[in-house]
Amino acid sequence: MVYYMKATSVRELQHGLAAVLARVERGDTVTVTRRGKVVARIVPPVAPARSVRWPDAALRMKRLLPGGPPAGPAPSDLVRADREERS
């Protein structure tokens, strides 16, 4: 069945998707055919070159505004007032 194949038909893929995905997880590439013609290849994902390091927004804000946010109305209130004036 699909367990030992590196090529599979669309029909076999539909009925044995879990087995095909297990092969791909182990590093195999599986070729999918329809009526004897190759229509797709399922390949394992490429590992990222390096992990993405996201900036710490809260820490950045503490550095930029050590005393906390500036006094006054909240920015959302200013935007709301501006939108009301334009209406």
Summary of the structure (lengths in Angstrom):
residues: 87
radius of gyration: 27.4
end to end distance: 67.7
largest distance: 71.3
contacts: 151
relative contact order: 0.10
helix: 44%
strand: 16%
